């Protein structure tokens, strides 16, 4: 009897330790979450530990592996890769880790594209891949201003340099290999003899393709080590045509100007739903929806409060006639990328549940123009839709007469003066007629 119990226990224990349980097969964990469980700290040139670091960039974070890392291995479409990190869009950049692909500095693009078509064009894994943001630069800094979006790339010299800690990097390999970065007619490559960077014109070296996975990519098993790489499931979290969208928030101590390159990245980001800029401890915020966003040259996020010249203030005071109001100036007078959903803190003037009107002050005509009404103050803020810059006024009373009162006074004066003239002329005519009748 005791022998049977022992056998049953042994069978149960064996089942528990099966690979399915050890590696949590079909665990449906997000790759991004598993990566972020291992963050060491902020990246700097003085780091000494191997692992995952973050870099602050405009209040967003970029993550990268640096040093002699051992836990960033994945298997994707039955191919071996290393995880390079997480880009500013929250997507995961990976680099091929097999030694079977060679090219010259002249034909590397052709070899790359052919490899990509062969491995992924008809693969069910194709819906997991997004465009790779790549920057061809020789800068040794951490960032680049001019990104291109491509299906497949190589690691750049800049990215490689940022993986080095204590002269060690997990990207040291046994074969010479090319970087994406070029210099005139030369192509940069990793020289295994010196463990250093060199240039060449047209030699044949290894290439290791770089591609990018969606931020909601699922891991079915593995822990990232070489013996047990993350196995990427053939699906993503959510429908591939309608992936989970991110409402990104960027907190700014002071307003700044958004440049065209940044807008272009936002437009290309398939995981983005909206971007909100919270400014000056959330004194105000400006939100842009990704949908229908246009590429523009730049956008100034600055809004100035209660800063108008005295002439405008005098005209507004005449029009508003002692009504409560808050004035603000949307500095950007150029094209908007799309509607700016703007929340403004107004609890210094109005109370929660107050209903306010929004007016635009036309400086050229010196008149108020209706913009919106029935705006409710909630939690000290109002939210309005803006499509042009300039001077705006929020007031808790409807303005029945939008024209400047000074103009009305002139009109009334002229009208009354005209009536007086008519009255005097009529009186004179009537007097003369009566006088003529009396004489007769």
C-alpha positions as CSV (number, residue, x, y, z in Angstrom):
1,X,0.0,0.0,0.0
2,X,2.8,2.4,0.9
3,X,4.5,1.5,-2.4
4,X,1.4,2.5,-4.4
5,X,1.2,5.9,-2.6
6,X,4.8,6.5,-3.3
7,X,4.3,5.8,-7.0
8,X,1.3,8.2,-7.2
9,X,3.3,10.9,-5.5
10,X,6.2,10.3,-7.9
11,X,3.9,10.6,-10.9
12,X,2.3,13.8,-9.7
13,X,5.7,15.3,-8.9
14,X,7.0,14.4,-12.3
15,X,3.9,16.0,-14.0
16,X,4.4,19.2,-11.9
17,X,8.1,19.4,-13.1
18,X,7.2,18.9,-16.7
19,X,8.5,21.6,-19.2
20,X,5.0,23.0,-19.5
21,X,5.0,24.0,-15.8
22,X,8.7,24.9,-15.6
23,X,8.5,27.4,-18.5
24,X,4.9,28.4,-18.0
25,X,3.9,27.5,-21.5
26,X,1.0,29.5,-22.9
27,X,1.3,31.8,-19.9
28,X,0.2,34.7,-22.1
29,X,2.6,37.1,-20.3
30,X,3.6,40.3,-22.1
31,X,7.2,40.4,-23.2
32,X,7.4,44.1,-22.3
33,X,6.4,43.3,-18.7
34,X,8.9,40.5,-18.4
35,X,11.7,42.8,-19.7
36,X,10.8,45.6,-17.3
37,X,10.9,43.3,-14.3
38,X,14.7,43.6,-14.6
39,X,15.4,47.3,-14.7
40,X,18.7,48.2,-12.9
41,X,18.5,52.0,-13.0
42,X,19.2,55.1,-15.1
43,X,21.8,54.7,-17.8
44,X,25.1,56.7,-17.6
45,X,28.7,56.3,-18.7
46,X,29.6,55.4,-15.1
47,X,27.4,52.3,-14.9
48,X,29.3,49.1,-14.0
49,X,26.6,46.4,-13.8
50,X,25.4,44.4,-16.7
51,X,21.6,44.6,-17.4
52,X,18.7,46.7,-18.4
53,X,18.9,50.5,-18.0
54,X,16.5,53.3,-18.8
55,X,17.1,56.7,-20.3
56,X,14.8,59.7,-19.7
57,X,13.9,61.5,-22.9
58,X,11.3,64.3,-22.8
59,X,9.6,62.6,-19.7
60,X,9.4,59.3,-21.6
61,X,11.7,56.4,-21.0
62,X,13.8,54.4,-23.5
63,X,15.2,51.1,-22.2
64,X,18.4,49.3,-23.4
65,X,20.5,46.4,-22.4
66,X,24.2,47.1,-21.7
67,X,27.2,45.1,-20.7
68,X,27.7,41.3,-20.9
69,X,24.0,40.5,-20.6
70,X,22.8,36.9,-20.4
71,X,19.0,37.1,-20.1
72,X,17.9,38.9,-23.2
73,X,17.5,35.9,-25.6
74,X,14.3,35.2,-27.5
75,X,13.1,32.8,-30.1
76,X,10.8,34.4,-32.7
77,X,9.4,32.5,-35.7
78,X,11.9,29.7,-34.7
79,X,14.8,32.1,-35.1
80,X,17.3,33.2,-32.4
81,X,17.4,36.9,-31.4
82,X,18.7,39.2,-28.7
83,X,16.5,41.9,-27.2
84,X,18.2,45.3,-27.7
85,X,15.6,47.2,-25.6
86,X,12.3,49.1,-25.6
87,X,12.0,52.2,-27.9
88,X,10.3,55.5,-27.1
89,X,7.0,54.1,-28.5
90,X,7.0,51.1,-26.1
91,X,7.9,48.6,-28.9
92,X,10.6,46.0,-28.5
93,X,13.7,46.1,-30.7
94,X,15.4,42.8,-31.4
95,X,18.6,41.7,-33.3
96,X,19.1,38.4,-35.1
97,X,21.7,36.1,-33.4
98,X,22.7,33.5,-35.9
99,X,25.8,33.5,-38.0
100,X,24.3,32.4,-41.4
101,X,23.8,35.7,-43.1
102,X,26.6,37.5,-45.0
103,X,26.7,40.6,-47.2
104,X,29.0,43.3,-48.6
105,X,28.7,47.0,-48.0
106,X,27.1,47.3,-51.5
107,X,24.5,44.6,-51.3
108,X,23.6,44.4,-47.6
109,X,20.2,46.1,-48.2
110,X,19.2,43.6,-50.9
111,X,20.3,40.7,-48.6
112,X,18.4,42.2,-45.7
113,X,15.1,42.6,-47.7
114,X,15.3,39.2,-49.2
115,X,15.8,37.6,-45.8
116,X,12.9,39.5,-44.4
117,X,10.6,38.5,-47.2
118,X,11.7,34.8,-46.9
119,X,11.3,34.6,-43.2
120,X,8.2,36.8,-42.5
121,X,6.2,37.7,-45.6
122,X,4.0,34.7,-45.5
123,X,4.5,34.0,-41.8
124,X,1.7,34.3,-39.2
125,X,4.2,36.1,-37.1
126,X,4.2,39.0,-39.5
127,X,1.3,40.8,-37.7
128,X,3.5,41.1,-34.6
129,X,6.2,43.2,-36.4
130,X,6.0,47.0,-36.7
131,X,8.3,49.4,-38.5
132,X,11.8,49.9,-37.0
133,X,12.8,53.5,-36.1
134,X,16.4,53.8,-37.2
135,X,18.8,56.7,-37.3
136,X,21.9,56.8,-39.5
137,X,24.3,58.9,-37.4
138,X,27.8,58.9,-36.2
139,X,26.9,60.7,-33.0
140,X,28.1,59.2,-29.7
141,X,25.1,60.7,-27.9
142,X,22.1,58.8,-26.7
143,X,19.5,60.2,-29.0
144,X,19.0,61.1,-32.6
145,X,16.7,63.8,-34.2
146,X,16.1,62.3,-37.7
147,X,14.6,58.8,-37.7
148,X,13.6,56.7,-40.6
149,X,11.0,53.9,-40.4
150,X,12.0,50.7,-42.2
151,X,10.8,47.1,-42.2
152,X,14.2,45.7,-41.5
153,X,17.5,47.3,-40.4
154,X,20.9,46.7,-38.8
155,X,22.1,48.0,-35.5
156,X,23.6,51.4,-35.7
157,X,27.0,52.4,-34.4
158,X,25.4,54.7,-31.9
159,X,23.2,51.9,-30.5
160,X,26.2,49.6,-30.3
161,X,28.3,52.2,-28.4
162,X,25.5,52.5,-25.9
163,X,25.6,48.8,-25.0
164,X,29.2,49.0,-23.8
165,X,29.9,48.9,-20.0
166,X,33.5,48.4,-18.7
167,X,34.5,47.6,-22.3
168,X,32.0,44.7,-22.4
169,X,29.0,44.2,-24.5
170,X,26.8,41.3,-25.3
171,X,27.1,42.3,-29.0
172,X,30.8,41.2,-29.2
173,X,30.7,38.3,-31.7
174,X,33.1,35.8,-33.3
175,X,32.7,37.2,-36.8
176,X,33.1,40.6,-38.2
177,X,29.7,42.2,-38.9
178,X,28.3,45.4,-40.4
179,X,26.5,48.3,-38.8
180,X,23.7,50.2,-40.5
181,X,25.8,53.4,-40.2
182,X,27.8,54.5,-43.3
183,X,30.4,57.2,-43.9
184,X,30.7,58.4,-47.4
185,X,31.6,55.3,-49.4
186,X,32.7,53.3,-46.4
187,X,30.7,51.0,-44.2
188,X,31.3,50.6,-40.5
189,X,31.8,47.1,-39.1
190,X,32.7,45.4,-35.8
191,X,36.3,44.0,-36.0
192,X,36.6,40.8,-34.0
193,X,40.4,40.9,-34.0
194,X,40.5,44.2,-32.0
195,X,37.0,44.1,-30.5
196,X,36.7,47.5,-32.1
197,X,35.1,49.5,-34.9
198,X,36.6,49.9,-38.3
199,X,35.5,50.8,-41.9
200,X,35.7,49.1,-45.2
201,X,34.6,49.6,-48.8
202,X,33.3,46.3,-50.1
203,X,34.3,43.2,-48.1
204,X,31.9,40.4,-47.2
205,X,31.0,40.2,-43.5
206,X,28.2,38.9,-41.3
207,X,25.0,40.9,-40.9
208,X,22.5,40.6,-38.1
209,X,19.0,41.9,-39.0
210,X,17.2,44.2,-36.6
211,X,13.4,44.4,-36.4
212,X,10.8,45.6,-33.9
213,X,7.9,43.8,-32.2
214,X,4.7,45.3,-31.0
215,X,4.6,46.4,-27.3
216,X,1.8,43.9,-26.7
217,X,3.7,40.9,-27.9
218,X,3.0,37.7,-25.8
219,X,5.6,35.2,-24.5
220,X,4.4,31.6,-24.3
221,X,7.4,30.3,-22.3
222,X,11.0,30.8,-21.3
223,X,13.0,33.1,-19.0
224,X,15.4,34.9,-21.4
225,X,18.5,32.8,-20.7
226,X,20.4,31.2,-23.6
227,X,19.2,27.7,-22.5
228,X,15.6,28.9,-22.1
229,X,14.9,31.9,-24.4
230,X,11.6,33.7,-24.4
231,X,9.4,31.9,-26.9
232,X,7.2,34.4,-28.7
233,X,3.6,33.3,-29.2
234,X,2.1,33.6,-32.7
235,X,-0.4,36.2,-31.4
236,X,-0.5,39.5,-29.7
237,X,-2.5,40.8,-26.8
238,X,-5.7,42.0,-28.5
239,X,-6.8,41.9,-32.1
240,X,-3.9,42.4,-34.6
241,X,-6.0,45.0,-36.5
242,X,-7.1,46.8,-33.3
243,X,-4.2,46.6,-30.9
244,X,-4.4,48.1,-27.4
245,X,-3.8,51.8,-27.8
246,X,-1.7,53.8,-25.3
247,X,-2.8,57.2,-24.0
248,X,0.6,58.7,-23.4
249,X,1.2,61.6,-21.0
250,X,4.2,63.9,-21.1
251,X,4.7,66.1,-18.0
252,X,6.6,69.3,-18.7
253,X,7.8,71.9,-16.2
254,X,7.7,74.5,-18.9
255,X,6.1,74.6,-22.4
256,X,8.2,73.7,-25.4
257,X,8.0,73.6,-29.1
258,X,7.2,70.2,-30.8
259,X,9.1,69.7,-34.0
260,X,8.1,67.9,-37.2
261,X,10.3,64.9,-36.4
262,X,8.4,64.3,-33.2
263,X,5.0,64.6,-34.9
264,X,6.1,62.2,-37.6
265,X,7.1,59.6,-34.9
266,X,3.7,60.0,-33.2
267,X,1.9,59.6,-36.6
268,X,3.9,56.3,-37.3
269,X,3.3,54.9,-33.8
270,X,0.7,52.1,-34.3
271,X,0.2,51.7,-30.5
272,X,-0.6,55.3,-29.8
273,X,-4.2,56.6,-29.2
274,X,-3.4,60.0,-27.9
275,X,-0.6,62.2,-26.5
276,X,-1.2,64.7,-23.7
277,X,1.2,67.4,-22.6
278,X,0.7,68.4,-19.0
279,X,2.4,71.7,-18.4
280,X,3.6,73.7,-15.4
281,X,2.3,71.3,-12.7
282,X,-0.9,70.8,-14.8
283,X,-1.8,74.4,-14.9
284,X,-3.1,73.4,-18.3
285,X,-2.8,70.5,-20.7
286,X,-3.0,70.0,-24.4
287,X,-4.1,66.7,-25.9
288,X,-3.9,65.5,-29.5
289,X,-5.6,62.4,-30.7
290,X,-3.5,60.2,-33.0
291,X,-6.4,59.8,-35.5
292,X,-6.2,62.2,-38.4
293,X,-3.0,63.9,-37.0
294,X,-1.2,65.9,-39.6
295,X,2.5,66.4,-40.0
296,X,3.3,70.0,-39.4
297,X,6.6,71.9,-39.1
298,X,6.2,72.8,-35.4
299,X,3.7,73.5,-32.6
300,X,4.3,75.9,-29.7
301,X,2.7,74.5,-26.5
302,X,2.8,77.8,-24.6
303,X,-0.4,79.4,-23.3
304,X,-0.1,82.8,-21.5
305,X,-2.6,83.8,-18.9
306,X,-3.8,87.4,-18.2
307,X,-1.1,88.9,-20.4
308,X,-2.6,91.3,-22.9
309,X,-1.8,94.9,-23.6
310,X,-3.9,97.6,-21.9
311,X,-5.8,98.5,-25.0
312,X,-7.2,95.0,-25.4
313,X,-8.0,94.9,-21.6
314,X,-9.9,98.2,-21.9
315,X,-11.9,96.9,-24.9
316,X,-12.7,93.6,-23.1
317,X,-13.7,95.4,-19.9
318,X,-16.1,97.6,-21.9
319,X,-17.6,94.6,-23.6
320,X,-17.9,92.4,-20.5
321,X,-19.2,95.2,-18.3
322,X,-17.8,93.9,-14.9
323,X,-18.5,90.2,-15.7
324,X,-16.1,87.7,-14.3
325,X,-13.6,86.4,-16.8
326,X,-10.3,84.7,-17.4
327,X,-8.2,85.7,-20.4
328,X,-5.5,83.5,-22.0
329,X,-3.4,83.7,-25.1
330,X,-2.7,80.6,-27.2
331,X,0.8,81.5,-28.5
332,X,0.8,79.1,-31.5
333,X,-0.8,80.9,-34.4
334,X,0.5,78.5,-37.1
335,X,-1.3,75.4,-38.3
336,X,-2.5,72.8,-35.7
337,X,-1.8,69.1,-36.2
338,X,-5.5,68.5,-35.3
339,X,-7.9,69.7,-32.7
340,X,-6.1,70.7,-29.5
341,X,-8.2,69.3,-26.6
342,X,-7.2,71.8,-24.0
343,X,-7.9,71.7,-20.2
344,X,-7.3,74.9,-18.3
345,X,-7.3,75.4,-14.5
346,X,-9.9,78.1,-13.7
347,X,-10.6,77.6,-10.0
348,X,-8.9,81.0,-9.3
349,X,-12.0,82.6,-10.9
350,X,-14.8,80.1,-11.2
351,X,-16.4,77.3,-9.0
352,X,-17.1,73.7,-9.8
353,X,-20.3,73.2,-11.8
354,X,-20.2,76.8,-13.1
355,X,-21.3,77.0,-16.7
356,X,-19.1,79.3,-18.8
357,X,-18.9,80.7,-22.3
358,X,-15.7,80.9,-24.5
359,X,-15.1,83.9,-26.8
360,X,-12.3,84.7,-29.2
361,X,-11.0,88.2,-29.3
362,X,-10.5,89.5,-32.8
363,X,-7.7,92.0,-32.4
364,X,-8.0,93.4,-35.9
365,X,-11.7,94.2,-35.5
366,X,-11.5,94.8,-31.8
367,X,-14.5,92.6,-31.3
368,X,-15.5,89.5,-29.4
369,X,-16.4,86.4,-31.5
370,X,-18.5,83.5,-30.1
371,X,-16.5,80.2,-29.8
372,X,-18.4,77.8,-27.5
373,X,-20.9,77.7,-24.6
374,X,-22.3,75.3,-21.9
375,X,-18.8,74.5,-20.7
376,X,-18.9,73.1,-17.2
377,X,-16.2,73.6,-14.7
378,X,-15.2,70.2,-13.2
379,X,-12.6,69.7,-10.6
380,X,-11.3,73.2,-11.1
381,X,-10.8,72.7,-14.9
382,X,-12.6,73.4,-18.1
383,X,-12.0,71.4,-21.3
384,X,-12.3,73.1,-24.7
385,X,-11.5,72.3,-28.3
386,X,-9.1,74.8,-30.0
387,X,-8.1,74.9,-33.7
388,X,-6.4,78.3,-33.9
389,X,-4.2,80.4,-31.7
390,X,-4.8,83.9,-30.4
391,X,-6.6,85.7,-27.5
392,X,-9.5,83.9,-25.7
393,X,-11.8,84.9,-22.9
394,X,-13.8,82.6,-20.5
395,X,-16.7,84.2,-18.8
396,X,-19.6,83.0,-16.7
397,X,-22.2,85.2,-18.5
398,X,-23.3,85.2,-22.1
399,X,-22.4,88.3,-24.0
400,X,-25.5,89.5,-25.8
401,X,-23.7,92.3,-27.6
402,X,-20.4,91.1,-29.0
403,X,-19.5,94.5,-30.5
404,X,-17.3,97.0,-28.8
405,X,-19.4,99.3,-26.5
406,X,-17.4,102.4,-27.7
407,X,-18.7,101.8,-31.2
408,X,-22.2,101.5,-29.8
409,X,-21.9,104.8,-28.0
410,X,-20.8,106.5,-31.2
411,X,-23.7,104.9,-33.1
412,X,-26.2,105.9,-30.4
413,X,-24.8,109.5,-30.3
414,X,-25.1,109.9,-34.0
415,X,-28.6,108.5,-34.0
416,X,-29.7,110.8,-31.2
417,X,-27.9,113.7,-32.9
418,X,-29.7,112.9,-36.1
419,X,-33.0,112.8,-34.4
420,X,-32.4,116.2,-32.8
421,X,-31.4,117.7,-36.1
422,X,-34.6,116.4,-37.7
423,X,-36.6,117.6,-34.7
424,X,-35.1,121.2,-35.0
425,X,-35.6,121.3,-38.8
426,X,-39.2,120.1,-38.4
427,X,-39.8,122.7,-35.7
428,X,-38.4,125.5,-37.9
429,X,-40.6,124.4,-40.9
430,X,-43.6,124.2,-38.7
431,X,-42.9,127.6,-37.2
432,X,-42.6,129.2,-40.6
433,X,-45.7,127.6,-41.9
434,X,-47.7,128.8,-38.8
435,X,-46.2,132.3,-39.1
436,X,-47.1,132.5,-42.8
437,X,-50.7,131.5,-42.0
438,X,-50.9,134.2,-39.3
439,X,-49.7,136.9,-41.7
440,X,-52.4,136.0,-44.2
